[in-house]
Amino acid sequence: MSRVLVTGGCGFIGSHLCLALRSAGHAVRVLDDLSSGSEENLAPGAELILGDVADPATASLVMEGVDLCFHLAAIASVERGALDWLGTHRANLTGAITVMDAARARRIPVIYASSAAIYGDAATLPITEDTPPRPLSAYGADKLGCELHARAAGVVHGIPTLGLRFFNVFGPRQDPRSPYSGVISIFCDRLSRGEAVTIHGDGSQTRDFVPVAQVVAALLAAPRAASVMAPVVNVCTGQATSVRMLAEMLEQACGARGAIRHGPPRSGEIRHSIGSPARAGELLGLGAPPDLRDGLGEVLAWLKAGRPGLSPRPVLTPATG
């Protein structure tokens, strides 16, 4: 059994990962400031330390006795990055450097979340790991910065890392009321309540929607591929789904009729973002992703059940020292 640190472990992806780690028998410590995560999402038996991931003393404290770190804490909002550029930079890039710096004393491997946002509006599809990065947002720029600092962590300090470039992740516990939520959680919530949804533009823009179960599988497989060479892999399906197709699938699943509206296109929106999962298959041994319809059904079932979390009574430990 290992002791594993998960930053952002009360968030959407982090909570699913922690549950999988606990189910595998690992001791789990979570660092979260609960700015977007919820105490109810804490996996049963996990320890929660409330604190700031960008604070060096806190990062050093939570790294004590740890064998492996999954760094998922971030402000995953392009809009928030535009409104609070400096604040999101501190959480997203300073936070990542702080975690890596705390890991270097014992050379603890760090598996960290990157993002397809580093690619921006890619000129060719599918997007591979060799596609030139050209981020169009502060969030994407910070995630690219995380990758560059991970390489420095390996070259200078000998810290093994691996970065996972998440595409459009969806699944249960992605709060549709949150400004960080994706289109699937928002569409599922509104259509399940009989409300209309608005598509910006004609709906032909496409995305690579990744079930959270596939993301967790990638995270669990990542430690064996971590190295001081700082590899990065796409976490995607390679399957293109238009926003219009998505809305129609959910409209049918919810028994809605005439619930799709169209609004003006969003300025600067990326038209197509489809990744290649080939390298993830080679390095992580990932198989075919679950069917999109099955994943949508899980989200709708979670909403119908009242959006349950995982544990109503987390173990709370304040960050001190």
C-alpha positions in Angstrom: 0.0 0.0 0.0 1.3 3.5 -0.9 0.5 6.9 0.6 -0.7 9.1 -2.2 -1.2 12.9 -2.2 -3.9 14.3 -4.4 -4.1 18.0 -4.8 -7.6 19.1 -5.7 -9.0 15.8 -4.5 -12.4 17.2 -3.6 -13.0 18.4 -7.2 -14.6 16.7 -10.1 -11.8 14.6 -11.4 -9.9 14.4 -8.1 -12.8 12.9 -6.2 -13.1 10.1 -8.8 -9.4 9.4 -8.6 -9.4 9.3 -4.8 -12.2 6.9 -4.8 -10.3 4.6 -7.2 -7.1 4.9 -5.1 -9.0 4.1 -1.9 -10.7 1.1 -3.5 -7.2 -0.2 -4.5 -6.1 0.0 -0.9 -3.9 3.1 -0.9 -3.8 5.7 1.9 -4.9 9.0 0.4 -4.2 12.5 1.6 -6.0 15.4 -0.1 -5.0 19.0 -0.3 -7.8 21.3 -1.3 -8.9 24.8 -0.5 -12.6 23.9 -1.4 -12.8 27.0 -3.8 -14.4 24.8 -6.4 -14.5 21.3 -4.8 -16.8 20.0 -2.1 -16.3 18.3 1.2 -19.0 15.8 0.2 -16.8 14.6 -2.6 -14.1 13.4 -0.4 -13.5 9.6 -0.8 -14.3 7.6 2.4 -11.2 7.1 4.5 -9.2 9.8 2.8 -7.6 12.6 4.9 -8.4 16.1 3.9 -6.0 19.0 4.6 -7.5 22.4 4.0 -4.9 24.7 2.4 -3.4 26.7 -0.5 -1.5 24.7 -3.0 0.7 27.7 -3.8 1.8 28.1 -0.2 5.3 26.5 0.2 4.9 25.6 3.9 1.6 23.9 3.2 3.0 22.0 0.2 6.0 20.8 2.2 3.7 19.7 5.1 1.4 17.6 2.9 4.3 16.0 1.1 5.6 14.4 4.3 5.5 10.6 4.2 4.1 10.6 0.6 5.2 8.1 -2.1 3.4 9.7 -5.1 1.7 13.0 -5.9 -1.2 13.6 -8.3 -1.4 17.3 -8.8 -4.9 18.2 -10.1 -5.6 21.5 -8.2 -6.2 24.4 -10.6 -8.7 27.1 -11.6 -9.9 25.5 -14.8 -11.7 28.4 -16.3 -10.7 30.4 -19.3 -13.1 33.2 -18.4 -11.8 33.4 -14.8 -8.3 33.6 -16.3 -9.3 36.6 -18.3 -10.9 38.3 -15.3 -8.3 37.5 -12.7 -5.1 36.9 -14.7 -2.7 37.1 -11.8 -4.8 35.2 -9.4 -5.4 32.2 -11.7 -1.7 32.3 -12.7 -0.8 31.9 -9.0 -3.1 28.9 -8.6 -2.3 27.2 -11.8 1.5 27.8 -12.5 2.9 28.9 -9.1 0.9 26.1 -7.5 2.4 23.5 -9.8 6.0 24.8 -9.2 5.3 24.9 -5.5 4.2 21.2 -5.6 7.2 20.2 -7.6 9.6 22.1 -5.4 8.1 20.3 -2.3 8.5 16.9 -4.1 12.2 17.4 -4.9 13.5 16.8 -1.4 12.6 13.1 -1.8 12.2 13.0 -5.6 8.6 12.1 -5.3 7.0 11.4 -8.7 4.5 14.0 -9.7 1.6 13.2 -12.1 0.0 16.5 -13.1 -3.0 17.7 -15.1 -2.2 19.6 -18.3 -4.8 20.5 -20.8 -5.7 20.5 -24.5 -5.9 24.3 -24.0 -2.2 24.4 -24.7 -2.9 23.7 -28.4 -5.2 26.6 -29.0 -6.8 26.5 -32.4 -4.7 23.7 -34.0 -4.1 23.9 -37.7 -4.4 20.1 -38.3 -6.4 17.3 -36.8 -6.2 15.0 -35.0 -4.1 16.8 -32.5 -1.0 14.9 -31.5 1.5 15.6 -28.7 3.8 16.9 -31.4 1.3 19.5 -32.6 2.9 23.0 -31.9 1.4 24.6 -28.8 -0.1 28.0 -29.3 -2.5 28.7 -26.4 -5.1 31.3 -26.8 -5.9 31.8 -23.1 -4.1 32.5 -19.8 -5.2 29.0 -18.6 -3.6 27.4 -21.7 -0.4 29.4 -21.2 -0.2 28.4 -17.6 -0.7 24.7 -18.4 2.1 24.9 -21.0 4.2 26.6 -18.4 3.5 23.6 -16.1 4.9 21.3 -18.7 8.1 23.4 -19.2 8.7 23.5 -15.5 8.1 19.8 -15.2 11.0 19.3 -17.7 13.2 21.6 -15.6 12.2 19.5 -12.5 13.5 16.4 -14.2 16.6 17.9 -15.7 17.7 20.0 -12.8 16.3 18.1 -9.8 15.7 14.5 -11.0 12.0 14.6 -10.3 10.0 12.0 -12.4 6.9 13.6 -13.9 4.2 12.9 -16.4 1.7 15.4 -17.8 -1.8 14.5 -18.9 -3.3 16.8 -21.5 -7.0 16.4 -20.7 -9.5 17.2 -23.5 -13.2 17.8 -22.7 -13.8 15.7 -19.5 -17.3 15.0 -18.4 -19.1 12.8 -15.9 -21.0 12.7 -12.6 -20.1 15.3 -9.9 -19.3 17.9 -12.5 -21.5 20.6 -11.0 -23.6 22.2 -13.7 -23.9 25.4 -11.5 -20.2 25.9 -11.5 -18.6 28.4 -13.9 -15.9 25.7 -14.5 -18.4 23.2 -15.8 -18.4 21.9 -19.4 -21.2 21.9 -21.9 -22.3 18.4 -21.1 -23.1 19.0 -17.5 -24.9 22.2 -18.4 -26.9 20.6 -21.2 -27.8 17.5 -19.1 -29.0 19.7 -16.2 -31.2 22.0 -18.2 -32.7 19.4 -20.5 -33.4 17.0 -17.6 -35.4 19.8 -16.0 -37.3 20.5 -19.2 -35.4 23.8 -19.9 -34.0 24.9 -23.3 -30.3 24.9 -24.1 -28.6 27.5 -26.3 -26.0 26.6 -28.9 -23.6 29.4 -29.8 -23.4 29.5 -33.6 -24.6 26.7 -35.9 -23.4 23.9 -33.6 -21.0 22.4 -36.1 -18.0 23.0 -33.8 -16.6 19.7 -32.6 -15.1 18.5 -29.3 -13.4 15.3 -28.0 -15.6 14.4 -25.0 -13.7 12.1 -22.5 -15.6 10.2 -19.8 -14.1 10.7 -16.4 -13.6 7.0 -16.0 -11.1 7.1 -18.9 -9.3 10.0 -17.2 -9.0 8.0 -14.0 -7.7 5.0 -15.9 -5.0 7.3 -17.4 -4.1 8.7 -14.0 -3.8 5.3 -12.4 -1.6 4.0 -15.2 0.6 7.2 -15.3 3.1 6.5 -12.5 4.8 3.7 -14.4 5.4 6.0 -17.4 6.7 9.0 -15.3 10.3 9.9 -15.9 12.8 12.7 -15.6 12.3 13.3 -19.3 8.9 14.8 -18.4 6.7 13.0 -21.0 3.2 14.3 -21.8 0.3 12.5 -23.3 -3.2 13.4 -24.6 -6.1 12.0 -22.7 -8.8 11.9 -25.3 -11.0 9.5 -27.4 -10.1 10.6 -30.9 -13.8 10.8 -31.6 -15.4 14.1 -32.9 -18.8 15.1 -31.6 -20.4 18.3 -32.7 -22.2 20.4 -30.2 -25.4 20.1 -32.2 -25.1 16.3 -32.2 -24.6 16.3 -28.5 -27.6 18.5 -27.9 -29.8 16.3 -30.1 -28.6 13.1 -28.3 -29.5 14.6 -24.9 -32.8 16.0 -26.1 -33.8 12.5 -27.2 -32.5 10.9 -24.0 -34.5 13.4 -21.9 -37.6 13.2 -24.0 -37.5 16.9 -24.7 -38.8 18.5 -27.9 -37.9 21.8 -29.4 -35.5 22.5 -26.6 -32.5 23.6 -28.7 -32.0 27.3 -29.3 -29.2 29.1 -31.3 -27.4 32.2 -30.2 -24.6 34.3 -31.8 -21.2 32.6 -32.2 -18.7 33.2 -29.4 -15.8 35.4 -30.4 -12.6 33.5 -30.6 -14.1 30.1 -30.0 -12.0 27.2 -31.2 -13.9 25.4 -34.0 -12.5 21.9 -33.7 -10.5 20.1 -31.0 -10.0 16.4 -31.5 -7.0 14.6 -30.1 -5.1 11.5 -31.0 -5.0 8.9 -28.2 -2.2 6.8 -29.9 0.6 7.8 -27.5 -1.6 7.2 -24.4 -2.4 3.8 -25.8 1.3 3.0 -26.1 2.6 4.5 -22.8 -0.4 3.9 -20.6 -2.0 0.9 -22.2 -5.4 2.5 -22.4 -8.0 0.7 -24.4 -11.1 2.0 -26.2 -13.1 4.6 -24.2 -16.6 3.9 -22.9 -19.4 4.8 -25.4 -20.4 8.5 -25.2 -24.1 7.6 -24.8 -23.3 5.4 -21.8 -21.4 8.3 -20.2 -24.2 10.7 -20.8 -26.6 8.3 -19.2 -24.4 8.2 -16.1 -24.5 12.0 -15.8 -28.3 12.0 -16.2 -28.7 9.3 -13.6 -26.5 11.3 -11.2 -28.6 14.4 -11.7 -31.8 12.4 -11.2 -30.4 11.0 -7.9 -30.0 14.5 -6.6 -26.3 15.1 -7.4 -24.9 12.9 -4.6 -21.3 13.3 -3.4 -19.2 10.5 -1.9 -18.9 11.1 1.8 -20.9 13.4 4.1 -18.2 13.3 6.9 -14.7 14.0 5.6 -11.6 13.9 7.9 -10.6 17.5 8.2 -7.1 18.6 9.1 -6.1 22.3 9.0 -2.8 23.0 7.3 -0.4 24.2 10.0 3.4 24.5 10.3 
